[in-house]
Amino acid sequence: NFKLDLDGDSLDIRSLEASAPALALSGKVLVEQLSKAPRVDGGVQLDLKLTDLGKLLPPSQLKKIPGELKSAGTVQLSVQAKGATADLAAMDLKAQLAFKGVDLAYGAMPGLSALDGTLSVDKAGASLPALAFKLDGEPATLALKAQWGSLDKLKAGSVDVDLSLKAAKLNIEPVLAIALAEDTPEDI
């Protein structure tokens, strides 16, 4: 549902909805000064249902995915933008990545289950107050706070990070073995 106003030099996408197996996209955006320096005000949201992920792939690609891979839950990405597109550094940009009841398991590897939490990112930093999950049945919580203050500081690599992992009992050696595979640089 949209309105294109050529005299007013604007495009008003009042509602946008699209869907495919495992995916749903929605949003609304107002774009002003189309022919000059466009200004946007709006956002989009993408939902990915992991249970239906196989429906996105053609049968030839689906056969390449190991049968031992199991997934469930929803991953949701929301992006909002406000300001002139000519000056991205001055735009108000925000994004959220939410995990809702995500379960991932592959063969005999430790399963990741009940993953719930939301990562929020803006120009000044990122915040993940509490990402709750179970690794091989053991409950844990991961929290992250990163501050960079501006996009210029982020590009320069100037980031303050506070990361915490809380668990009564958690064996992360199998996860580290995957993360630190042979192609991982030695200085990591």
C-alpha positions in Angstrom: 0.0 0.0 0.0 1.8 3.1 -1.2 1.4 6.7 -2.4 3.7 8.2 -4.9 3.4 12.0 -5.0 5.4 13.4 -7.9 4.4 17.0 -7.2 5.4 16.6 -3.5 8.5 14.7 -4.5 7.8 11.9 -2.1 7.0 8.2 -1.8 5.0 6.9 1.2 5.1 3.2 1.6 2.3 2.9 4.1 2.5 -0.9 4.4 4.7 -3.5 2.8 4.2 -7.2 3.3 5.9 -10.0 1.5 6.3 -13.7 2.4 7.9 -16.8 1.2 8.4 -20.2 2.9 10.1 -19.5 6.2 10.3 -15.7 5.6 8.0 -12.8 6.3 8.9 -9.2 5.5 6.9 -6.1 6.6 7.6 -2.5 6.9 6.7 1.1 6.2 8.8 4.0 4.9 8.3 7.6 4.0 10.9 9.0 1.4 10.9 12.7 0.9 12.9 14.8 -1.6 13.1 11.9 -4.0 14.7 13.9 -6.8 17.2 15.8 -4.7 18.8 14.4 -1.5 16.3 11.7 -0.3 15.3 11.7 3.3 13.9 8.5 4.8 11.8 7.7 7.9 10.7 4.2 8.4 11.7 0.6 9.0 11.5 -3.0 8.0 11.2 -6.3 9.8 12.2 -9.7 8.6 11.1 -12.9 10.3 12.9 -16.2 9.6 11.2 -19.4 10.9 14.1 -21.9 11.3 11.7 -24.9 11.3 10.8 -24.1 7.7 14.3 -23.1 6.5 14.5 -26.2 4.2 11.5 -24.9 2.2 13.6 -22.0 0.9 16.1 -24.2 -0.8 15.7 -26.1 -4.1 15.7 -29.9 -3.7 19.2 -30.2 -5.2 20.6 -27.9 -2.5 18.4 -29.4 0.2 20.1 -32.8 -0.4 23.4 -31.3 0.5 22.4 -30.3 4.0 23.2 -33.1 6.4 20.1 -34.9 7.8 21.5 -34.6 11.3 20.9 -30.8 11.2 17.8 -29.8 13.2 16.5 -26.3 13.8 13.5 -24.6 15.3 12.4 -21.2 16.5 12.4 -17.7 15.0 15.1 -15.1 14.2 13.8 -11.6 13.7 15.7 -8.6 12.3 14.3 -5.1 12.5 15.9 -2.1 11.0 14.9 1.6 11.4 16.4 4.6 9.6 15.6 8.3 9.8 17.5 11.1 8.1 19.1 12.1 4.8 20.6 9.3 2.8 23.4 11.6 1.5 24.9 11.8 5.0 24.8 8.2 6.4 27.0 9.2 9.4 24.3 11.7 10.6 21.3 9.3 10.0 19.6 7.8 13.0 20.0 4.1 12.3 18.9 1.3 14.7 18.7 -2.4 14.3 17.6 -5.3 16.5 18.3 -9.0 16.1 16.0 -11.1 18.2 16.2 -14.9 18.9 12.9 -16.5 20.0 13.0 -20.1 21.1 15.8 -21.0 18.8 17.0 -24.6 18.9 20.0 -25.9 16.8 21.4 -29.4 16.8 23.8 -31.3 14.6 24.4 -35.0 15.0 26.4 -35.8 18.2 27.5 -32.2 18.7 26.2 -30.4 21.9 22.8 -29.0 21.1 21.9 -25.3 21.5 18.3 -24.9 22.7 15.9 -22.3 24.2 17.9 -19.4 22.8 16.1 -16.2 23.7 17.3 -12.6 23.7 17.6 -9.4 21.7 20.7 -7.7 20.4 20.2 -3.9 19.8 22.6 -1.8 17.7 22.8 1.9 17.0 25.4 4.4 16.0 26.8 4.6 19.5 27.0 0.9 20.4 25.5 -2.5 20.9 23.6 -4.1 23.8 22.6 -7.7 24.5 21.3 -7.5 28.1 20.7 -11.3 28.4 20.8 -14.0 25.8 19.5 -17.1 27.7 20.2 -20.5 26.2 20.9 -24.1 27.0 24.1 -25.8 25.7 23.8 -29.6 25.8 21.0 -29.1 28.4 22.9 -26.8 30.7 21.4 -23.3 31.2 23.6 -20.2 30.6 23.3 -16.5 30.0 25.4 -14.4 27.7 25.5 -10.6 28.0 27.3 -8.1 25.8 27.7 -4.3 25.9 29.9 -2.6 23.3 30.4 1.1 23.0 32.0 3.0 20.2 30.4 6.4 20.4 30.4 7.2 16.7 30.8 5.4 13.4 34.2 7.0 12.9 35.5 5.4 16.1 33.9 2.1 15.1 35.7 2.2 11.7 39.0 2.9 13.5 38.4 -0.1 15.7 38.0 1.9 18.9 35.4 -0.2 20.8 34.9 -0.8 24.5 33.4 -4.3 25.1 32.0 -5.8 28.2 31.1 -9.5 27.8 29.9 -11.9 30.4 28.9 -15.6 30.4 27.1 -17.0 33.4 26.6 -20.7 33.8 26.5 -23.1 36.8 27.9 -25.9 34.7 28.8 -25.5 31.0 31.3 -27.4 28.9 32.2 -25.1 26.0 35.2 -27.1 24.7 33.2 -28.7 21.8 32.1 -25.2 20.8 35.6 -23.8 21.0 36.9 -26.8 18.9 34.5 -25.8 16.1 35.2 -22.1 16.4 39.0 -22.6 16.4 39.1 -24.8 13.3 42.2 -25.3 11.2 41.6 -22.1 9.2 41.5 -19.9 12.2 44.4 -17.4 12.4 46.9 -18.3 15.1 46.8 -14.8 16.7 43.1 -14.9 17.5 
